[in-house]
Amino acid sequence: MIKIEVFSSPGCGKCGQARTMLKAVAEELGADKVQWRDVNILEEMDYAVDLGVMVSPSIAIDGKLVFASLPSAGKLRAELEKRLQQGHAA
């Protein structure tokens, strides 16, 4: 299973867009393959800094910062499909 985290902050317009896109892509690939959570960078600042998150929204996959800004749905889907093909799925 791939674990995705979207780092967001209150009042961030693009963050809502990121959550919506991530939810759609995760549902498309299957809840059994992709798990995601929304991380409020103000509440989990130390964790965000440890991963190198500087702006919101950012997206981490399996505990590593992969997108430091909002990717297109196509780029996100391609990255997740690549990881699933490499055997990161349960």
A tleap script that builds the chain and sets N, CA, C and O, in Angstrom:
source leaprc.protein.ff14SB
mol = sequence {
  NMET ILE LYS ILE GLU VAL PHE SER SER PRO
  GLY CYS GLY LYS CYS GLY GLN ALA ARG THR
  MET LEU LYS ALA VAL ALA GLU GLU LEU GLY
  ALA ASP LYS VAL GLN TRP ARG ASP VAL ASN
  ILE LEU GLU GLU MET ASP TYR ALA VAL ASP
  LEU GLY VAL MET VAL SER PRO SER ILE ALA
  ILE ASP GLY LYS LEU VAL PHE ALA SER LEU
  PRO SER ALA GLY LYS LEU ARG ALA GLU LEU
  GLU LYS ARG LEU GLN GLN GLY HIE ALA CALA
}
set mol.1.N position { 0.835 -1.188 0.000 }
set mol.1.CA position { 0.000 0.000 0.000 }
set mol.1.C position { 0.878 1.249 0.000 }
set mol.1.O position { 1.875 1.322 0.719 }
set mol.2.N position { 0.497 2.216 -0.806 }
set mol.2.CA position { 1.202 3.491 -0.873 }
set mol.2.C position { 0.526 4.461 0.088 }
set mol.2.O position { -0.699 4.573 0.115 }
set mol.3.N position { 1.340 5.162 0.877 }
set mol.3.CA position { 0.805 6.158 1.812 }
set mol.3.C position { 1.149 7.541 1.290 }
set mol.3.O position { 2.316 7.875 1.082 }
set mol.4.N position { 0.107 8.339 1.082 }
set mol.4.CA position { 0.283 9.686 0.559 }
set mol.4.C position { -0.178 10.682 1.604 }
set mol.4.O position { -1.195 10.482 2.269 }
set mol.5.N position { 0.585 11.761 1.742 }
set mol.5.CA position { 0.203 12.830 2.663 }
set mol.5.C position { 0.197 14.137 1.885 }
set mol.5.O position { 1.150 14.453 1.173 }
set mol.6.N position { -0.872 14.883 2.027 }
set mol.6.CA position { -0.942 16.212 1.422 }
set mol.6.C position { -0.799 17.220 2.562 }
set mol.6.O position { -1.598 17.245 3.498 }
set mol.7.N position { 0.237 18.045 2.457 }
set mol.7.CA position { 0.516 19.049 3.485 }
set mol.7.C position { -0.206 20.329 3.115 }
set mol.7.O position { 0.011 20.883 2.037 }
set mol.8.N position { -1.066 20.801 4.008 }
set mol.8.CA position { -1.875 21.979 3.727 }
set mol.8.C position { -1.882 22.904 4.927 }
set mol.8.O position { -1.469 22.544 6.030 }
set mol.9.N position { -2.368 24.112 4.672 }
set mol.9.CA position { -2.506 25.085 5.754 }
set mol.9.C position { -3.886 25.727 5.648 }
set mol.9.O position { -4.455 25.807 4.559 }
set mol.10.N position { -4.421 26.183 6.774 }
set mol.10.CA position { -5.741 26.813 6.767 }
set mol.10.C position { -5.764 28.016 5.819 }
set mol.10.O position { -4.812 28.795 5.774 }
set mol.11.N position { -6.838 28.160 5.075 }
set mol.11.CA position { -6.997 29.292 4.182 }
set mol.11.C position { -6.271 29.164 2.858 }
set mol.11.O position { -6.247 30.111 2.071 }
set mol.12.N position { -5.681 28.011 2.600 }
set mol.12.CA position { -4.934 27.779 1.358 }
set mol.12.C position { -5.895 27.254 0.296 }
set mol.12.O position { -6.396 26.135 0.406 }
set mol.13.N position { -6.152 28.064 -0.734 }
set mol.13.CA position { -7.089 27.671 -1.790 }
set mol.13.C position { -6.627 26.464 -2.582 }
set mol.13.O position { -7.425 25.581 -2.897 }
set mol.14.N position { -5.328 26.418 -2.908 }
set mol.14.CA position { -4.803 25.296 -3.691 }
set mol.14.C position { -4.810 23.998 -2.884 }
set mol.14.O position { -4.804 22.910 -3.459 }
set mol.15.N position { -4.823 24.108 -1.563 }
set mol.15.CA position { -4.810 22.912 -0.708 }
set mol.15.C position { -6.105 22.113 -0.876 }
set mol.15.O position { -6.088 20.883 -0.931 }
set mol.16.N position { -7.218 22.829 -0.955 }
set mol.16.CA position { -8.495 22.153 -1.185 }
set mol.16.C position { -8.495 21.459 -2.534 }
set mol.16.O position { -9.013 20.352 -2.679 }
set mol.17.N position { -7.911 22.120 -3.513 }
set mol.17.CA position { -7.771 21.553 -4.853 }
set mol.17.C position { -6.914 20.282 -4.792 }
set mol.17.O position { -7.234 19.282 -5.435 }
set mol.18.N position { -5.829 20.329 -4.020 }
set mol.18.CA position { -4.934 19.178 -3.887 }
set mol.18.C position { -5.664 18.001 -3.251 }
set mol.18.O position { -5.537 16.867 -3.712 }
set mol.19.N position { -6.431 18.270 -2.188 }
set mol.19.CA position { -7.182 17.200 -1.507 }
set mol.19.C position { -8.193 16.561 -2.453 }
set mol.19.O position { -8.319 15.337 -2.500 }
set mol.20.N position { -8.908 17.387 -3.202 }
set mol.20.CA position { -9.916 16.880 -4.134 }
set mol.20.C position { -9.268 16.000 -5.204 }
set mol.20.O position { -9.764 14.917 -5.517 }
set mol.21.N position { -8.155 16.482 -5.761 }
set mol.21.CA position { -7.447 15.726 -6.795 }
set mol.21.C position { -6.903 14.415 -6.227 }
set mol.21.O position { -7.037 13.358 -6.844 }
set mol.22.N position { -6.289 14.493 -5.047 }
set mol.22.CA position { -5.701 13.310 -4.437 }
set mol.22.C position { -6.761 12.270 -4.120 }
set mol.22.O position { -6.551 11.076 -4.335 }
set mol.23.N position { -7.893 12.718 -3.613 }
set mol.23.CA position { -8.991 11.798 -3.303 }
set mol.23.C position { -9.478 11.102 -4.570 }
set mol.23.O position { -9.724 9.896 -4.563 }
set mol.24.N position { -9.618 11.860 -5.659 }
set mol.24.CA position { -10.084 11.290 -6.924 }
set mol.24.C position { -9.090 10.272 -7.469 }
set mol.24.O position { -9.485 9.190 -7.903 }
set mol.25.N position { -7.807 10.610 -7.450 }
set mol.25.CA position { -6.780 9.693 -7.966 }
set mol.25.C position { -6.698 8.445 -7.090 }
set mol.25.O position { -6.570 7.335 -7.608 }
set mol.26.N position { -6.771 8.616 -5.767 }
set mol.26.CA position { -6.713 7.475 -4.851 }
set mol.26.C position { -7.892 6.537 -5.077 }
set mol.26.O position { -7.724 5.317 -5.092 }
set mol.27.N position { -9.085 7.103 -5.252 }
set mol.27.CA position { -10.270 6.269 -5.492 }
set mol.27.C position { -10.150 5.546 -6.829 }
set mol.27.O position { -10.563 4.394 -6.959 }
set mol.28.N position { -9.586 6.225 -7.815 }
set mol.28.CA position { -9.423 5.641 -9.141 }
set mol.28.C position { -8.466 4.440 -9.101 }
set mol.28.O position { -8.711 3.423 -9.750 }
set mol.29.N position { -7.378 4.568 -8.339 }
set mol.29.CA position { -6.385 3.497 -8.262 }
set mol.29.C position { -6.819 2.395 -7.295 }
set mol.29.O position { -6.376 1.253 -7.414 }
set mol.30.N position { -7.687 2.737 -6.338 }
set mol.30.CA position { -8.203 1.745 -5.403 }
set mol.30.C position { -7.780 2.004 -3.980 }
set mol.30.O position { -6.598 2.196 -3.694 }
set mol.31.N position { -8.757 2.010 -3.083 }
set mol.31.CA position { -8.492 2.257 -1.668 }
set mol.31.C position { -7.611 1.163 -1.062 }
set mol.31.O position { -6.971 1.381 -0.033 }
set mol.32.N position { -7.579 0.007 -1.686 }
set mol.32.CA position { -6.733 -1.077 -1.195 }
set mol.32.C position { -5.266 -0.858 -1.579 }
set mol.32.O position { -4.389 -1.545 -1.056 }
set mol.33.N position { -4.989 0.084 -2.479 }
set mol.33.CA position { -3.626 0.338 -2.945 }
set mol.33.C position { -3.070 1.673 -2.473 }
set mol.33.O position { -1.858 1.828 -2.324 }
set mol.34.N position { -3.959 2.639 -2.237 }
set mol.34.CA position { -3.533 3.990 -1.900 }
set mol.34.C position { -4.271 4.480 -0.664 }
set mol.34.O position { -5.501 4.467 -0.612 }
set mol.35.N position { -3.507 4.910 0.324 }
set mol.35.CA position { -4.080 5.482 1.552 }
set mol.35.C position { -3.553 6.907 1.645 }
set mol.35.O position { -2.365 7.144 1.426 }
set mol.36.N position { -4.425 7.856 1.968 }
set mol.36.CA position { -3.942 9.226 2.071 }
set mol.36.C position { -4.485 9.918 3.301 }
set mol.36.O position { -5.509 9.528 3.864 }
set mol.37.N position { -3.766 10.963 3.706 }
set mol.37.CA position { -4.237 11.778 4.822 }
set mol.37.C position { -3.828 13.227 4.590 }
set mol.37.O position { -2.847 13.518 3.906 }
set mol.38.N position { -4.602 14.111 5.173 }
set mol.38.CA position { -4.357 15.542 5.099 }
set mol.38.C position { -3.540 15.932 6.330 }
set mol.38.O position { -3.932 15.632 7.457 }
set mol.39.N position { -2.416 16.593 6.118 }
set mol.39.CA position { -1.556 17.015 7.225 }
set mol.39.C position { -1.587 18.542 7.309 }
set mol.39.O position { -1.190 19.232 6.370 }
set mol.40.N position { -2.061 19.055 8.433 }
set mol.40.CA position { -2.069 20.495 8.665 }
set mol.40.C position { -0.655 20.886 9.087 }
set mol.40.O position { -0.192 20.489 10.156 }
set mol.41.N position { 0.038 21.673 8.238 }
set mol.41.CA position { 1.435 21.975 8.547 }
set mol.41.C position { 1.592 22.818 9.814 }
set mol.41.O position { 2.664 22.826 10.418 }
set mol.42.N position { 0.556 23.515 10.217 }
set mol.42.CA position { 0.647 24.283 11.453 }
set mol.42.C position { 0.589 23.363 12.675 }
set mol.42.O position { 1.231 23.635 13.690 }
set mol.43.N position { -0.178 22.278 12.575 }
set mol.43.CA position { -0.306 21.335 13.689 }
set mol.43.C position { 0.855 20.345 13.727 }
set mol.43.O position { 1.207 19.843 14.794 }
set mol.44.N position { 1.449 20.062 12.569 }
set mol.44.CA position { 2.543 19.080 12.503 }
set mol.44.C position { 3.772 19.707 11.847 }
set mol.44.O position { 4.377 19.137 10.939 }
set mol.45.N position { 4.122 20.904 12.338 }
set mol.45.CA position { 5.233 21.667 11.758 }
set mol.45.C position { 6.555 20.906 11.789 }
set mol.45.O position { 7.276 20.900 10.791 }
set mol.46.N position { 6.889 20.269 12.898 }
set mol.46.CA position { 8.168 19.552 12.995 }
set mol.46.C position { 8.261 18.445 11.950 }
set mol.46.O position { 9.300 18.267 11.314 }
set mol.47.N position { 7.175 17.707 11.779 }
set mol.47.CA position { 7.137 16.627 10.793 }
set mol.47.C position { 7.296 17.198 9.379 }
set mol.47.O position { 8.051 16.659 8.570 }
set mol.48.N position { 6.589 18.278 9.088 }
set mol.48.CA position { 6.676 18.908 7.770 }
set mol.48.C position { 8.100 19.385 7.498 }
set mol.48.O position { 8.626 19.173 6.405 }
set mol.49.N position { 8.720 20.022 8.475 }
set mol.49.CA position { 10.089 20.521 8.316 }
set mol.49.C position { 11.061 19.356 8.111 }
set mol.49.O position { 11.971 19.444 7.287 }
set mol.50.N position { 10.871 18.280 8.852 }
set mol.50.CA position { 11.739 17.100 8.699 }
set mol.50.C position { 11.709 16.560 7.275 }
set mol.50.O position { 12.720 16.081 6.761 }
set mol.51.N position { 10.542 16.642 6.641 }
set mol.51.CA position { 10.420 16.145 5.265 }
set mol.51.C position { 10.882 17.164 4.228 }
set mol.51.O position { 11.058 16.827 3.057 }
set mol.52.N position { 11.078 18.410 4.660 }
set mol.52.CA position { 11.514 19.451 3.735 }
set mol.52.C position { 10.383 20.248 3.110 }
set mol.52.O position { 10.580 20.925 2.102 }
set mol.53.N position { 9.194 20.172 3.706 }
set mol.53.CA position { 8.050 20.910 3.179 }
set mol.53.C position { 8.251 22.400 3.461 }
set mol.53.O position { 8.419 22.809 4.611 }
set mol.54.N position { 8.231 23.203 2.396 }
set mol.54.CA position { 8.419 24.646 2.537 }
set mol.54.C position { 7.153 25.426 2.179 }
set mol.54.O position { 6.946 26.537 2.668 }
set mol.55.N position { 6.313 24.847 1.332 }
set mol.55.CA position { 5.081 25.522 0.909 }
set mol.55.C position { 3.928 24.532 0.932 }
set mol.55.O position { 4.129 23.318 0.930 }
set mol.56.N position { 2.732 25.067 0.954 }
set mol.56.CA position { 1.566 24.196 0.847 }
set mol.56.C position { 0.801 24.582 -0.405 }
set mol.56.O position { 0.745 25.764 -0.744 }
set mol.57.N position { 0.215 23.632 -1.095 }
set mol.57.CA position { 0.251 22.206 -0.752 }
set mol.57.C position { 1.521 21.531 -1.272 }
set mol.57.O position { 2.048 21.887 -2.326 }
set mol.58.N position { 1.990 20.562 -0.515 }
set mol.58.CA position { 3.077 19.678 -0.920 }
set mol.58.C position { 2.584 18.258 -0.721 }
set mol.58.O position { 1.685 18.012 0.083 }
set mol.59.N position { 3.169 17.328 -1.451 }
set mol.59.CA position { 2.718 15.941 -1.355 }
set mol.59.C position { 3.907 15.021 -1.082 }
set mol.59.O position { 4.910 15.037 -1.796 }
set mol.60.N position { 3.761 14.222 -0.027 }
set mol.60.CA position { 4.763 13.220 0.315 }
set mol.60.C position { 4.182 11.845 0.020 }
set mol.60.O position { 2.988 11.605 0.203 }
set mol.61.N position { 5.043 10.951 -0.438 }
set mol.61.CA position { 4.633 9.580 -0.710 }
set mol.61.C position { 5.565 8.663 0.066 }
set mol.61.O position { 6.787 8.758 -0.040 }
set mol.62.N position { 4.968 7.780 0.845 }
set mol.62.CA position { 5.726 6.841 1.682 }
set mol.62.C position { 6.788 7.550 2.525 }
set mol.62.O position { 7.920 7.082 2.647 }
set mol.63.N position { 6.396 8.696 3.107 }
set mol.63.CA position { 7.277 9.401 4.033 }
set mol.63.C position { 8.366 10.237 3.395 }
set mol.63.O position { 9.265 10.699 4.098 }
set mol.64.N position { 8.318 10.450 2.082 }
set mol.64.CA position { 9.320 11.276 1.404 }
set mol.64.C position { 8.618 12.340 0.572 }
set mol.64.O position { 7.639 12.058 -0.119 }
set mol.65.N position { 9.128 13.565 0.646 }
set mol.65.CA position { 8.571 14.660 -0.135 }
set mol.65.C position { 8.827 14.400 -1.615 }
set mol.65.O position { 9.978 14.297 -2.040 }
set mol.66.N position { 7.752 14.295 -2.403 }
set mol.66.CA position { 7.867 14.006 -3.835 }
set mol.66.C position { 7.482 15.220 -4.663 }
set mol.66.O position { 8.124 15.517 -5.670 }
set mol.67.N position { 6.441 15.920 -4.245 }
set mol.67.CA position { 5.988 17.110 -4.967 }
set mol.67.C position { 6.017 18.300 -4.004 }
set mol.67.O position { 5.239 18.350 -3.051 }
set mol.68.N position { 6.919 19.260 -4.256 }
set mol.68.CA position { 7.038 20.432 -3.385 }
set mol.68.C position { 6.002 21.496 -3.729 }
set mol.68.O position { 5.926 22.536 -3.073 }
set mol.69.N position { 5.210 21.231 -4.754 }
set mol.69.CA position { 4.094 22.103 -5.109 }
set mol.69.C position { 3.019 21.222 -5.729 }
set mol.69.O position { 3.241 20.032 -5.957 }
set mol.70.N position { 1.869 21.797 -5.999 }
set mol.70.CA position { 0.742 21.014 -6.501 }
set mol.70.C position { 1.029 20.488 -7.918 }
set mol.70.O position { 1.179 21.279 -8.849 }
set mol.71.N position { 1.106 19.153 -8.085 }
set mol.71.CA position { 1.319 18.596 -9.422 }
set mol.71.C position { 0.000 18.517 -10.182 }
set mol.71.O position { -1.072 18.696 -9.604 }
set mol.72.N position { 0.088 18.251 -11.460 }
set mol.72.CA position { -1.139 17.993 -12.213 }
set mol.72.C position { -1.652 16.617 -11.807 }
set mol.72.O position { -0.891 15.795 -11.295 }
set mol.73.N position { -2.923 16.368 -12.030 }
set mol.73.CA position { -3.491 15.053 -11.713 }
set mol.73.C position { -2.751 13.976 -12.493 }
set mol.73.O position { -2.508 12.889 -11.970 }
set mol.74.N position { -2.392 14.269 -13.743 }
set mol.74.CA position { -1.669 13.303 -14.577 }
set mol.74.C position { -0.315 12.938 -13.998 }
set mol.74.O position { 0.059 11.765 -13.985 }
set mol.75.N position { 0.431 13.939 -13.516 }
set mol.75.CA position { 1.751 13.681 -12.926 }
set mol.75.C position { 1.620 12.856 -11.650 }
set mol.75.O position { 2.398 11.932 -11.416 }
set mol.76.N position { 0.628 13.197 -10.826 }
set mol.76.CA position { 0.420 12.457 -9.585 }
set mol.76.C position { 0.039 11.014 -9.895 }
set mol.76.O position { 0.591 10.085 -9.305 }
set mol.77.N position { -0.893 10.823 -10.809 }
set mol.77.CA position { -1.332 9.480 -11.184 }
set mol.77.C position { -0.151 8.672 -11.747 }
set mol.77.O position { 0.021 7.505 -11.397 }
set mol.78.N position { 0.655 9.287 -12.612 }
set mol.78.CA position { 1.796 8.591 -13.210 }
set mol.78.C position { 2.791 8.153 -12.137 }
set mol.78.O position { 3.311 7.038 -12.192 }
set mol.79.N position { 3.056 9.013 -11.173 }
set mol.79.CA position { 3.987 8.674 -10.090 }
set mol.79.C position { 3.446 7.508 -9.260 }
set mol.79.O position { 4.190 6.585 -8.928 }
set mol.80.N position { 2.164 7.547 -8.928 }
set mol.80.CA position { 1.572 6.470 -8.127 }
set mol.80.C position { 1.531 5.157 -8.904 }
set mol.80.O position { 1.816 4.097 -8.347 }
set mol.81.N position { 1.179 5.223 -10.182 }
set mol.81.CA position { 1.146 4.000 -10.994 }
set mol.81.C position { 2.532 3.391 -11.112 }
set mol.81.O position { 2.680 2.170 -11.067 }
set mol.82.N position { 3.552 4.232 -11.262 }
set mol.82.CA position { 4.934 3.747 -11.345 }
set mol.82.C position { 5.302 3.013 -10.062 }
set mol.82.O position { 5.902 1.939 -10.104 }
set mol.83.N position { 4.941 3.592 -8.928 }
set mol.83.CA position { 5.265 2.968 -7.648 }
set mol.83.C position { 4.490 1.652 -7.459 }
set mol.83.O position { 5.032 0.680 -6.932 }
set mol.84.N position { 3.245 1.628 -7.883 }
set mol.84.CA position { 2.465 0.394 -7.773 }
set mol.84.C position { 3.082 -0.709 -8.643 }
set mol.84.O position { 3.126 -1.870 -8.236 }
set mol.85.N position { 3.550 -0.351 -9.819 }
set mol.85.CA position { 4.170 -1.340 -10.715 }
set mol.85.C position { 5.498 -1.835 -10.157 }
set mol.85.O position { 5.908 -2.960 -10.442 }
set mol.86.N position { 6.164 -1.017 -9.374 }
set mol.86.CA position { 7.447 -1.407 -8.781 }
set mol.86.C position { 7.267 -2.293 -7.553 }
set mol.86.O position { 8.242 -2.698 -6.920 }
set mol.87.N position { 6.013 -2.587 -7.223 }
set mol.87.CA position { 5.747 -3.507 -6.121 }
set mol.87.C position { 5.562 -2.866 -4.768 }
set mol.87.O position { 5.706 -3.545 -3.751 }
set mol.88.N position { 5.244 -1.571 -4.712 }
set mol.88.CA position { 4.985 -0.923 -3.436 }
set mol.88.C position { 3.593 -1.222 -2.915 }
set mol.88.O position { 3.254 -0.839 -1.796 }
set mol.89.N position { 2.780 -1.906 -3.716 }
set mol.89.CA position { 1.422 -2.224 -3.288 }
set mol.89.C position { 1.434 -3.434 -2.369 }
set mol.89.O position { 2.323 -4.282 -2.447 }
set mol.90.N position { 0.444 -3.502 -1.505 }
set mol.90.CA position { 0.361 -4.646 -0.561 }
set mol.90.C position { -0.083 -5.889 -1.310 }
set mol.90.O position { -0.216 -6.956 -0.711 }
savepdb mol mol.pdb
quit
